[in-house]
Amino acid sequence: MKFYYKKNKENIWFAVAVLVSIISYRVFCITDTVLIGIIGSIATIYLSVIKLKVDGDNLFNELFKTFNERYDQRFNDLINKQRIESKALEKEDKIVIIDYFNLCAEEYLWFTKKRIPEDVWYAWKIGIDRNLEILEINKLWHQEMKGDGAKSYYRITDAIKAQEMDTL
């Protein structure tokens, strides 16, 4: 029942509001014009709520696709190579990994703004945590997070608690 309510709460509230309006029409003998106005107002609010929900879904879809495309195109290969054979990062690779940290921070920012669902964020977080277990990426992470550095990453350190590693 809880799942059904959560998934259909807008429809349920709309039906209840219309039902209360019709009962009020019968009990309080309000005019037809007032009833039509009340139902029209309820319908306008209902459609606005549905539009907001659709807009939120569209925003999430765009964010999800963009974040995944950026990860796949720019970071996936380098991170997987490091996972297989962790070696010192070249300057260009460090820049790429710092860009990856920025991507992670953007994902976290949108999660905190309730634009990324919890289950999606936690799936991404698992991937971030796994990537931070790679020695060279872990070292760079901790260099970036020192001092005020973490502030430029939208407080992602509130969610990501990577242990500093010395060796594998």
C-alpha positions as CSV (number, residue, x, y, z in Angstrom):
1,M,0.0,0.0,0.0
2,K,2.8,2.4,0.9
3,F,4.5,1.8,-2.5
4,Y,1.1,2.4,-4.3
5,Y,0.6,5.6,-2.5
6,K,4.1,6.9,-3.1
7,K,3.8,6.2,-6.8
8,N,0.3,7.6,-7.2
9,K,0.0,10.3,-4.6
10,E,-0.8,13.1,-7.1
11,N,-3.7,11.0,-8.5
12,I,-5.0,10.1,-5.1
13,W,-5.0,13.7,-3.8
14,F,-6.7,14.9,-7.0
15,A,-9.4,12.3,-6.6
16,V,-9.9,13.1,-2.9
17,A,-10.1,16.9,-3.7
18,V,-12.7,16.4,-6.5
19,L,-14.7,14.0,-4.2
20,V,-14.6,16.6,-1.3
21,S,-15.7,19.3,-3.8
22,I,-18.7,17.2,-5.0
23,I,-19.7,16.3,-1.4
24,S,-19.4,20.0,-0.5
25,Y,-21.6,20.8,-3.5
26,R,-24.3,18.5,-2.1
27,V,-24.0,19.3,1.6
28,F,-23.5,23.1,1.4
29,C,-25.7,23.7,-1.6
30,I,-23.0,25.7,-3.4
31,T,-23.9,26.8,-7.0
32,D,-22.9,25.0,-10.1
33,T,-20.6,27.9,-11.1
34,V,-18.7,27.7,-7.8
35,L,-18.3,23.9,-8.1
36,I,-17.0,24.2,-11.7
37,G,-14.6,26.9,-10.4
38,I,-13.4,24.7,-7.6
39,I,-12.9,21.7,-9.9
40,G,-11.2,23.8,-12.5
41,S,-8.8,25.1,-9.8
42,I,-8.1,21.6,-8.6
43,A,-7.4,20.4,-12.2
44,T,-5.1,23.3,-12.8
45,I,-3.1,22.5,-9.7
46,Y,-3.0,18.8,-10.5
47,L,-1.8,19.5,-14.1
48,S,0.9,21.8,-12.7
49,V,2.1,19.2,-10.3
50,I,2.2,16.6,-13.1
51,K,4.1,19.0,-15.3
52,L,6.7,19.7,-12.6
53,K,7.1,15.9,-12.1
54,V,7.6,15.4,-15.9
55,D,10.1,18.3,-16.0
56,G,12.0,16.8,-13.1
57,D,12.1,13.4,-14.8
58,N,13.4,15.1,-18.0
59,L,16.1,17.0,-16.1
60,F,17.2,13.8,-14.4
61,N,17.3,12.0,-17.7
62,E,19.4,14.7,-19.3
63,L,21.8,14.8,-16.3
64,F,22.0,11.0,-16.2
65,K,22.9,10.7,-19.9
66,T,25.3,13.6,-19.8
67,F,27.2,12.3,-16.7
68,N,27.4,8.7,-18.0
69,E,28.5,9.9,-21.5
70,R,31.2,12.1,-20.0
71,Y,32.5,9.3,-17.8
72,D,32.5,6.8,-20.6
73,Q,34.2,9.1,-23.1
74,R,36.8,10.7,-20.9
75,F,37.5,8.7,-17.8
76,N,36.6,5.0,-18.1
77,D,39.6,3.8,-20.1
78,L,42.2,5.6,-17.9
79,I,40.6,4.5,-14.7
80,N,40.4,0.9,-15.9
81,K,44.0,0.9,-16.9
82,Q,44.9,2.2,-13.5
83,R,42.8,-0.5,-11.9
84,I,44.7,-3.2,-13.8
85,E,48.2,-1.7,-13.4
86,S,48.4,1.2,-11.0
87,K,51.4,3.3,-12.1
88,A,52.4,6.9,-11.5
89,L,50.0,9.3,-13.3
90,E,51.5,11.5,-16.0
91,K,50.6,15.2,-15.8
92,E,48.0,14.9,-18.5
93,D,46.5,11.9,-16.7
94,K,46.4,13.9,-13.4
95,I,44.4,16.6,-15.2
96,V,41.9,14.0,-16.5
97,I,41.5,12.5,-13.0
98,I,41.0,15.9,-11.5
99,D,38.3,16.4,-14.1
100,Y,36.8,13.1,-13.0
101,F,36.7,14.4,-9.4
102,N,34.8,17.4,-10.7
103,L,32.3,15.2,-12.4
104,C,31.8,13.3,-9.2
105,A,31.3,16.6,-7.4
106,E,28.7,17.7,-10.0
107,E,26.9,14.4,-9.5
108,Y,26.9,14.9,-5.8
109,L,25.7,18.5,-6.1
110,W,22.7,17.4,-8.2
111,F,22.0,14.6,-5.7
112,T,21.9,17.1,-2.8
113,K,19.5,19.3,-4.9
114,K,17.2,16.2,-5.1
115,R,17.6,16.0,-8.9
116,I,19.4,12.6,-8.8
117,P,17.5,9.8,-7.1
118,E,19.1,8.1,-4.1
119,D,19.5,4.7,-5.7
120,V,21.3,6.3,-8.7
121,W,23.6,8.3,-6.5
122,Y,24.5,5.3,-4.3
123,A,25.3,3.3,-7.4
124,W,27.6,6.0,-8.6
125,K,29.0,6.4,-5.1
126,I,30.0,2.7,-5.1
127,G,31.9,3.3,-8.3
128,I,33.6,6.4,-6.9
129,D,34.6,4.5,-3.8
130,R,36.0,1.6,-5.9
131,N,37.9,4.1,-8.1
132,L,39.4,5.7,-5.0
133,E,40.8,2.3,-3.9
134,I,43.2,2.7,-6.8
135,L,46.5,3.9,-5.3
136,E,47.4,6.7,-7.7
137,I,43.8,8.0,-7.8
138,N,43.6,7.9,-4.1
139,K,46.8,9.9,-3.7
140,L,45.6,12.6,-6.0
141,W,42.2,12.7,-4.3
142,H,43.8,13.4,-0.9
143,Q,46.1,16.0,-2.4
144,E,43.0,17.7,-3.9
145,M,41.0,17.5,-0.7
146,K,43.7,19.0,1.6
147,G,43.0,22.4,3.2
148,D,40.3,24.4,1.3
149,G,40.6,22.1,-1.7
150,A,37.5,20.1,-0.7
151,K,35.4,23.2,-0.8
152,S,35.8,23.4,-4.6
153,Y,34.1,20.0,-4.9
154,Y,30.7,21.0,-3.4
155,R,31.4,19.2,-0.1
156,I,31.6,15.8,-1.7
157,T,33.8,14.8,1.2
158,D,30.5,14.7,3.3
159,A,29.6,11.6,1.2
160,I,32.9,10.2,0.1
161,K,35.2,9.0,3.0
162,A,38.1,7.5,1.1
163,Q,40.9,6.2,3.4
164,E,44.3,7.5,2.5
165,M,46.5,4.8,1.1
166,D,50.3,4.5,1.2
167,T,50.7,1.3,-0.7
168,L,48.6,-1.4,-2.2
